[in-house]
Amino acid sequence: MWLIYALLSALCAAAVAIMAKFSCKPVDIYMVTTIRAFIMAFTIMLVTLSLKRFGYFSLSALDLKDWLIIIATGIVGGLGWLFYFMALDCGNAAHVVAIDRLGIIFVLVLSFVFLGETLSLIKMLGGLIMIAGAYLIIYF
């Protein structure tokens, strides 16, 4: 099931990049991203409500570490969106997305360092191929 969700996520990410290039040229990128964030929060809230997930949630279930991680991921995710839309605002969509997807390389390294996940020769080779692919997309 994770593969279907991941493919849907990739499809949505591609649609966001294309739609962002169509939108709001004269409007400040920070304002547009803020509006997108509110719409995204509203959408996720509707899905969460429709799945009746609030019945399982309790603020006391989260300790300080959980809250710090939630806050940090919210801040970093928000900054990531701002940088992404700033790059799309002034760059070629295919180039921006090619570089953005190199986040996989960062995940490989950071998951090895912080999560103890394996970093096999085949994963490193795949990462190098992805870097080469991004280079080809950008420069050719």
C-alpha positions in Angstrom: 0.0 0.0 0.0 2.9 2.3 0.7 3.9 2.2 -3.0 0.4 3.4 -4.1 0.6 6.3 -1.5 4.1 7.2 -2.6 3.1 7.3 -6.3 0.0 9.4 -5.5 2.3 11.7 -3.5 4.7 12.0 -6.5 1.8 12.7 -8.8 0.4 15.4 -6.5 3.9 17.0 -6.2 4.2 17.1 -10.0 0.8 18.7 -10.3 1.7 21.3 -7.7 4.9 22.3 -9.6 3.0 22.6 -12.9 0.1 24.5 -11.3 2.4 26.8 -9.4 4.0 27.9 -12.7 0.6 29.0 -14.0 -0.3 31.0 -10.9 -0.1 34.5 -9.4 2.9 36.1 -11.0 2.1 39.6 -9.8 1.3 38.3 -6.2 4.0 38.1 -3.6 5.3 34.5 -3.3 5.2 34.5 0.5 1.5 35.6 0.5 0.6 32.9 -2.1 2.4 30.2 -0.1 0.6 31.3 3.1 -2.7 31.0 1.3 -1.7 27.5 0.1 -0.7 26.5 3.6 -4.2 27.5 5.0 -5.9 25.6 2.2 -3.7 22.6 2.8 -4.4 22.7 6.6 -8.2 23.0 5.9 -8.0 20.0 3.4 -6.1 17.9 5.9 -8.5 18.9 8.6 -11.5 17.8 6.5 -9.9 14.4 5.7 -9.0 13.9 9.3 -12.6 14.7 10.4 -14.1 12.5 7.7 -11.9 9.6 8.9 -13.0 10.3 12.5 -9.4 10.5 13.6 -9.9 13.1 16.3 -11.7 10.6 18.5 -8.3 8.8 18.9 -6.3 11.9 19.7 -5.3 13.2 23.1 -3.0 16.1 23.8 -1.7 14.3 26.9 -0.5 11.4 24.6 2.3 13.6 23.3 5.3 14.4 25.5 7.6 17.3 25.1 9.9 15.5 22.7 6.9 14.7 20.5 5.8 18.3 20.5 9.3 19.5 19.7 9.5 17.1 16.7 6.1 18.2 15.5 7.0 21.9 15.8 10.4 21.4 14.1 8.9 19.4 11.2 6.2 22.0 10.8 8.8 24.8 10.6 11.2 22.9 8.3 8.3 21.8 6.1 7.0 25.4 5.9 10.5 26.7 5.0 10.9 23.9 2.4 7.6 25.0 0.8 8.7 28.6 0.8 12.1 27.8 -0.8 10.4 25.4 -3.3 7.9 28.1 -4.5 10.5 30.8 -4.5 12.6 28.5 -6.8 9.6 27.8 -9.0 8.8 31.5 -9.2 12.1 32.3 -10.9 13.2 28.9 -12.3 12.3 26.3 -14.8 9.8 23.8 -13.3 11.7 20.7 -14.5 15.0 22.1 -13.2 13.6 23.0 -9.8 11.9 19.7 -9.3 15.0 17.8 -10.4 17.0 19.5 -7.7 14.2 19.2 -5.2 14.0 15.5 -5.7 17.7 15.2 -4.8 16.3 15.4 -1.3 16.4 11.6 -1.6 20.2 11.9 -1.4 19.9 13.8 1.9 17.5 11.3 3.2 19.9 8.4 2.4 22.7 10.1 4.3 20.7 11.5 7.2 18.8 8.2 7.7 22.2 6.4 7.9 23.6 8.9 10.4 20.5 9.5 12.6 18.4 6.4 12.1 21.0 3.8 11.7 19.5 2.6 8.3 21.8 0.8 6.0 23.6 2.6 3.2 24.5 -0.2 0.8 26.7 0.1 -2.2 23.6 -0.3 -4.4 21.8 2.6 -2.6 24.9 4.7 -3.1 25.0 3.8 -6.8 21.3 4.6 -7.1 22.0 8.0 -5.5 24.8 8.7 -7.9 22.5 7.8 -10.8 19.9 10.2 -9.5 22.5 13.0 -9.2 23.5 12.2 -12.8 19.9 12.3 -13.9 19.3 15.6 -12.3 22.4 17.0 -14.0 21.1 15.7 -17.4 17.7 17.2 -16.8 19.1 20.6 -15.9 22.0 20.9 -18.4 20.7 19.1 -21.5 
